[in-house]
Amino acid sequence: LIFQHCLSSSPTQQVYSGLWRGREVIIKCSIEEALKADNHPDSVPRRDVVLFDKPTRGTSMDEFKEMLLNFLKSNLGDQPSLAALVSRIIAMADVNRDGKVSLAEAKSIWALLQLNEFLLLLSLHEKEHTSKLLGHCGDLYVTEKIPHTSLYGVAIPPFLQSLLPSVAHQIIHQWFAPAWPRRAKIAIGLLEFVEEIFHGTYGSFYICEASPGNVGYNDKYDFKMVNLRKVATEMTVRGFLKGRRCEQNADCTYGQDCTAPCDKLLKQCKGEVVQPNLAKVCGLLQDYLLYGAPLELKEDLQKQLRTCMTLSGLASQMEVHHSLVLNNLKTLLWKKISNTKYS
C-alpha cells in the first residue's frame, strides 16, 4: 500500500490518496465523527478512547456476535436484516480466510465499526452508490477512488468560494458540467440513492449537508456519494434531538441542515426532521438539471422539481407522496435518455 498525497487539513481526519495493487485508492484512518466535530465545538475529540479495547480476551464467538448485533441495533435501529449484516461483518473480519476470527481480527473490525463512515459503507453497499470498500487493517481502511468528486465535474477551491460572487460560481459550474443527458443519468442515480436510504435494508438515513461537493460520479456517469461523513443514521439524529433544549429551530440542527422544529412552549426539540432528503436533493438538482434541458421537457421538469422542493418531512406526508414525487421525476428523466447512447 503506497501513500501518495494528504487530502485533509484536519488532524482528526486522516485521508490520503494512494496506490494499492496497481489501482488508485483513497486511504482513511481514525476519522473523528465529522458532524459532531464540525458543528459542535463543545464535543472534544475523544483522545481518551482506546480503539482496540474490545472484545476482551476470553470472549466467545457467540458473545462477539451478540456484541455486534446490539451495537448495530443501537446505531441502525432494530431491523430484521441485521443478522445478515452481522454475518457479513464476521466474514470480513476473517482477514486471513482461515474460517476463524482471532482476537486481533475481532478487535480490528470492532475499532472500524466505531467510525461512522465505515459503518455506513457497510450498510449502503448494495446498490453501489457509495465507494467500494477494498480492504482494511487495524483502524485503517481503503476505498476505491471516485474520479469526479463534485456534481459539476469541478470543485471550486475553498479559498476562491468566498471571493467569487454566486453568479461566477454558476458560470463556472455550467462551463465544466457534463452534457445534459449525462447529468440526467447522474441525477437518476442520486434519486435512487435517496430511495435506498429512505426505509432501506438497514433503516433510514439522513443527508445532513446536501451540497455539490459531497456528491460525484465515476467515468461511466454513475452517481457516487463522495462524502458519507455528511450522512447520519436516523437513530443518531433522533438520539441527538431527544430531550434537547432549544429556543429556536436552529438549536435543533444536527450537522449542517438536519433541522427539527423547536417546541417553543416546552423549549424542547421535536423528533422529526423538517426537510426530507428528497426536498434537499431536488434543491441541489434544480440548477443542475434546468440548465441546458431539452425545451420540450423544461417546463414539466421545473414544475416537478418545485413540487419536490416543497415536500415536508412530517410523517403524515412522507410515505406515498414522497415515493410518487420521486418516481415521477425519475420516469421523466429516464424517458428522455433511455434508448440513447447515454443510458
C-alpha positions as CSV (number, residue, x, y, z in Angstrom):
1,L,0.0,0.0,0.0
2,I,1.6,3.3,-1.1
3,F,0.6,6.6,0.5
4,Q,0.8,9.5,-2.0
5,H,-0.9,12.8,-1.1
6,C,-2.5,14.0,2.1
7,L,-6.1,15.1,1.2
8,S,-7.1,16.6,4.6
9,S,-6.0,19.6,6.5
10,S,-7.6,18.4,9.7
11,P,-5.6,16.4,12.3
12,T,-8.8,14.4,13.1
13,Q,-9.4,13.4,9.5
14,Q,-6.5,11.3,8.1
15,V,-7.2,10.9,4.4
16,Y,-4.7,10.1,1.7
17,S,-4.6,9.2,-2.0
18,G,-2.5,6.2,-2.7
19,L,-1.9,3.1,-4.8
20,W,-2.8,-0.5,-3.9
21,R,-2.4,-3.5,-6.3
22,G,-1.9,-1.1,-9.2
23,R,-5.1,0.9,-8.8
24,E,-5.7,4.4,-7.4
25,V,-7.3,4.3,-3.9
26,I,-8.3,6.5,-1.0
27,I,-6.8,5.6,2.4
28,K,-8.6,6.7,5.6
29,C,-7.8,6.1,9.2
30,S,-9.1,7.1,12.7
31,I,-11.6,9.7,11.4
32,E,-13.4,11.5,14.1
33,E,-17.1,11.8,13.6
34,A,-17.2,14.9,11.4
35,L,-20.8,16.0,12.0
36,K,-20.1,16.3,15.7
37,A,-16.6,17.8,15.3
38,D,-17.5,20.3,12.6
39,N,-20.7,21.7,14.1
40,H,-20.4,21.2,17.9
41,P,-17.2,22.7,19.2
42,D,-18.1,21.6,22.7
43,S,-17.5,18.0,21.6
44,V,-13.8,17.4,22.3
45,P,-12.0,14.8,20.2
46,R,-12.1,11.6,22.2
47,R,-8.4,11.1,22.8
48,D,-9.1,9.0,25.9
49,V,-10.9,6.3,24.0
50,V,-8.8,3.2,23.4
51,L,-9.8,1.9,20.0
52,F,-8.7,-1.7,20.4
53,D,-10.0,-2.4,23.9
54,K,-12.9,-4.7,22.7
55,P,-13.7,-7.5,22.6
56,T,-11.7,-8.7,25.6
57,R,-9.6,-11.9,25.8
58,G,-11.9,-14.9,26.5
59,T,-14.9,-13.5,24.6
60,S,-16.6,-16.4,22.7
61,M,-17.7,-16.2,19.1
62,D,-21.4,-16.2,20.2
63,E,-20.7,-13.4,22.6
64,F,-18.9,-11.4,19.9
65,K,-21.9,-11.9,17.5
66,E,-24.2,-10.7,20.3
67,M,-22.0,-7.6,20.8
68,L,-22.1,-6.8,17.1
69,L,-25.9,-7.3,17.0
70,N,-26.5,-5.0,20.0
71,F,-24.1,-2.4,18.5
72,L,-25.9,-2.4,15.2
73,K,-29.3,-2.2,16.9
74,S,-28.3,0.9,18.8
75,N,-26.9,2.6,15.6
76,L,-29.3,1.4,12.9
77,G,-32.4,0.5,14.8
78,D,-33.9,-2.9,15.4
79,Q,-34.0,-4.1,11.7
80,P,-34.9,-7.6,10.7
81,S,-31.9,-7.6,8.3
82,L,-29.3,-7.1,11.0
83,A,-28.4,-10.8,11.4
84,A,-27.3,-10.9,7.7
85,L,-25.1,-7.8,8.4
86,V,-23.5,-9.4,11.4
87,S,-22.6,-12.5,9.2
88,R,-21.1,-10.1,6.6
89,I,-19.0,-8.4,9.3
90,I,-17.8,-11.7,10.7
91,A,-16.8,-12.8,7.2
92,M,-15.0,-9.5,6.6
93,A,-13.2,-9.8,10.0
94,D,-11.6,-13.1,9.0
95,V,-8.8,-11.4,7.0
96,N,-6.6,-14.5,6.6
97,R,-9.6,-16.6,5.5
98,D,-8.9,-19.5,7.9
99,G,-12.6,-19.8,8.9
100,K,-12.0,-18.4,12.4
101,V,-11.9,-14.9,13.8
102,S,-8.9,-14.3,16.1
103,L,-8.9,-11.8,18.9
104,A,-6.8,-9.4,16.9
105,E,-9.2,-9.6,13.9
106,A,-12.2,-9.1,16.1
107,K,-10.6,-6.0,17.8
108,S,-9.7,-4.6,14.3
109,I,-13.3,-4.9,12.9
110,W,-14.8,-3.5,16.2
111,A,-12.5,-0.5,16.0
112,L,-13.5,0.2,12.4
113,L,-17.2,-0.1,13.2
114,Q,-16.8,2.8,15.7
115,L,-16.1,5.1,12.6
116,N,-19.4,6.4,11.3
117,E,-18.3,6.3,7.7
118,F,-17.2,2.7,7.8
119,L,-20.5,1.6,9.3
120,L,-22.4,3.5,6.5
121,L,-20.1,1.9,3.8
122,L,-21.2,-1.5,5.1
123,S,-24.9,-0.5,5.4
124,L,-25.2,1.1,2.0
125,H,-23.1,-1.1,-0.2
126,E,-25.8,-2.9,-2.1
127,K,-26.7,-0.5,-4.9
128,E,-23.2,0.7,-5.5
129,H,-23.9,4.4,-4.9
130,T,-21.0,4.5,-2.4
131,S,-17.3,3.9,-2.8
132,K,-16.3,0.2,-2.9
133,L,-14.6,-0.9,0.3
134,L,-11.4,-2.6,-0.9
135,G,-9.5,-3.6,2.3
136,H,-8.7,-2.8,5.9
137,C,-6.0,-3.2,8.5
138,G,-6.4,-2.1,12.2
139,D,-8.5,1.0,12.1
140,L,-7.3,1.9,8.6
141,Y,-9.4,1.2,5.5
142,V,-9.1,1.6,1.8
143,T,-11.8,2.5,-0.7
144,E,-11.9,3.0,-4.5
145,K,-11.1,6.5,-5.8
146,I,-14.1,8.3,-7.3
147,P,-12.8,10.2,-10.4
148,H,-15.2,13.1,-10.2
149,T,-15.8,14.4,-6.6
150,S,-18.2,17.2,-7.4
151,L,-21.6,17.1,-9.1
152,Y,-20.4,19.6,-11.7
153,G,-17.2,17.8,-12.5
154,V,-15.1,20.5,-11.0
155,A,-14.9,21.8,-7.4
156,I,-14.1,25.5,-6.8
157,P,-11.2,25.6,-4.3
158,P,-12.4,26.7,-0.8
159,F,-10.2,29.9,-0.8
160,L,-12.0,31.1,-4.0
161,Q,-15.5,30.2,-2.9
162,S,-15.9,33.2,-0.6
163,L,-14.2,35.6,-3.1
164,L,-16.4,34.8,-6.1
165,P,-19.9,36.0,-6.4
166,S,-22.7,33.4,-6.8
167,V,-23.1,34.3,-10.5
168,A,-19.4,33.4,-11.1
169,H,-20.0,30.0,-9.3
170,Q,-22.9,29.3,-11.6
171,I,-21.0,30.2,-14.8
172,I,-18.0,28.0,-13.7
173,H,-20.3,25.1,-12.9
174,Q,-22.2,25.4,-16.2
175,W,-19.0,25.6,-18.1
176,F,-17.5,22.4,-16.7
177,A,-20.7,20.4,-16.1
178,P,-21.2,17.2,-18.2
179,A,-23.6,17.3,-21.2
180,W,-27.3,17.4,-20.1
181,P,-28.1,13.7,-20.8
182,R,-25.1,12.7,-18.7
183,R,-26.4,15.0,-15.9
184,A,-29.8,13.3,-16.2
185,K,-28.2,9.9,-15.7
186,I,-26.2,11.2,-12.6
187,A,-29.4,12.7,-11.2
188,I,-31.3,9.4,-11.6
189,G,-28.5,7.7,-9.6
190,L,-28.8,10.4,-6.9
191,L,-32.6,9.9,-6.7
192,E,-32.1,6.1,-6.4
193,F,-29.7,6.8,-3.5
194,V,-32.4,8.8,-1.8
195,E,-34.8,6.0,-2.4
196,E,-32.3,3.5,-1.0
197,I,-31.7,5.4,2.3
198,F,-35.4,6.1,2.9
199,H,-36.6,2.9,4.8
200,G,-33.7,0.9,3.3
201,T,-32.5,-2.6,4.1
202,Y,-30.7,-1.3,7.3
203,G,-33.1,1.5,8.3
204,S,-33.3,5.2,7.3
205,F,-30.5,7.7,6.9
206,Y,-30.4,11.5,6.6
207,I,-28.3,13.6,4.3
208,C,-27.2,16.4,6.7
209,E,-25.4,18.5,4.1
210,A,-26.6,18.4,0.6
211,S,-24.0,20.3,-1.5
212,P,-22.4,19.7,-4.9
213,G,-19.1,18.9,-3.2
214,N,-20.5,15.9,-1.3
215,V,-21.8,14.1,-4.4
216,G,-19.9,12.9,-7.5
217,Y,-19.8,10.3,-10.3
218,N,-17.5,7.8,-12.0
219,D,-16.3,7.7,-15.6
220,K,-19.5,5.9,-16.7
221,Y,-21.5,8.8,-15.2
222,D,-22.9,6.6,-12.4
223,F,-23.7,8.6,-9.3
224,K,-21.5,8.1,-6.3
225,M,-21.9,9.6,-2.8
226,V,-18.5,11.1,-2.2
227,N,-18.8,12.2,1.4
228,L,-20.6,9.7,3.7
229,R,-19.4,11.7,6.7
230,K,-22.3,14.1,5.9
231,V,-24.9,11.2,6.2
232,A,-26.3,10.1,9.5
233,T,-28.5,7.3,10.6
234,E,-32.0,8.1,11.8
235,M,-31.1,6.7,15.3
236,T,-28.1,9.1,15.5
237,V,-30.2,12.1,14.6
238,R,-33.1,11.1,16.9
239,G,-30.6,10.5,19.8
240,F,-29.2,14.0,19.2
241,L,-32.7,15.6,19.3
242,K,-34.2,13.7,22.2
243,G,-34.6,15.9,25.2
244,R,-32.5,18.7,23.6
245,R,-33.3,22.2,25.0
246,C,-34.0,24.9,22.4
247,E,-35.1,28.5,21.9
248,Q,-35.5,28.3,18.1
249,N,-35.4,25.7,15.3
250,A,-31.6,26.4,14.6
251,D,-30.9,24.9,18.1
252,C,-32.4,21.6,16.8
253,T,-29.9,21.2,13.9
254,Y,-27.7,18.1,13.5
255,G,-24.9,18.6,11.1
256,Q,-25.5,21.5,8.7
257,D,-29.1,21.2,7.8
258,C,-30.9,18.2,9.5
259,T,-33.2,20.6,11.4
260,A,-36.2,19.6,13.6
261,P,-38.9,22.1,14.9
262,C,-38.4,23.6,18.3
263,D,-41.4,23.3,20.6
264,K,-41.5,26.9,21.9
265,L,-43.7,26.0,24.9
266,L,-41.7,23.1,26.2
267,K,-38.4,24.5,24.9
268,Q,-37.5,21.1,23.6
269,C,-36.7,19.8,20.1
270,K,-39.3,17.6,18.4
271,G,-38.2,14.3,16.9
272,E,-39.0,14.8,13.2
273,V,-36.6,16.5,10.8
274,V,-38.5,19.2,8.8
275,Q,-37.0,18.8,5.4
276,P,-36.6,15.3,3.9
277,N,-33.7,14.1,1.9
278,L,-35.7,14.3,-1.4
279,A,-36.5,18.0,-1.0
280,K,-32.8,18.8,-0.3
281,V,-31.7,16.8,-3.3
282,C,-34.3,18.5,-5.6
283,G,-32.9,21.9,-4.4
284,L,-29.5,20.7,-5.5
285,L,-30.7,19.4,-8.8
286,Q,-32.7,22.5,-9.8
287,D,-29.9,24.5,-11.4
288,Y,-28.1,21.3,-12.3
289,L,-30.9,19.9,-14.5
290,L,-32.7,23.0,-15.8
291,Y,-29.6,24.5,-17.4
292,G,-29.4,23.1,-21.0
293,A,-32.5,20.9,-20.5
294,P,-34.4,20.0,-23.7
295,L,-37.1,22.6,-24.3
296,E,-40.0,20.1,-24.6
297,L,-39.1,18.8,-21.1
298,K,-38.1,22.0,-19.3
299,E,-41.5,23.2,-18.1
300,D,-42.6,19.9,-16.8
301,L,-39.2,19.3,-15.1
302,Q,-39.3,22.7,-13.5
303,K,-42.8,22.0,-12.1
304,Q,-41.8,18.6,-10.7
305,L,-38.7,20.0,-9.1
306,R,-40.6,22.8,-7.5
307,T,-43.2,20.3,-6.1
308,C,-40.4,18.2,-4.8
309,M,-38.7,21.1,-3.0
310,T,-41.8,21.8,-1.0
311,L,-42.0,18.3,0.5
312,S,-42.2,18.2,4.2
313,G,-40.5,15.7,6.5
314,L,-43.6,15.3,8.7
315,A,-44.6,11.6,8.8
316,S,-48.2,12.2,7.7
317,Q,-46.9,13.5,4.3
318,M,-44.0,11.2,3.8
319,E,-44.8,7.7,2.6
320,V,-47.0,7.9,-0.5
321,H,-46.3,11.5,-1.6
322,H,-42.6,11.1,-1.3
323,S,-42.5,7.9,-3.4
324,L,-44.8,9.4,-6.0
325,V,-42.8,12.6,-6.5
326,L,-39.5,10.6,-6.7
327,N,-40.8,8.1,-9.2
328,N,-42.4,10.8,-11.4
329,L,-39.1,12.7,-11.5
330,K,-37.1,9.5,-12.3
331,T,-39.5,8.5,-15.0
332,L,-39.5,11.9,-16.7
333,L,-35.6,11.9,-16.9
334,W,-35.3,8.2,-17.9
335,K,-37.8,8.5,-20.7
336,K,-35.7,11.3,-22.2
337,I,-32.4,9.3,-22.1
338,S,-33.5,5.7,-22.5
339,N,-32.7,4.1,-25.8
340,T,-29.9,6.6,-26.4
341,K,-26.1,6.1,-26.0
342,Y,-26.4,8.0,-22.7
343,S,-28.4,5.2,-20.9
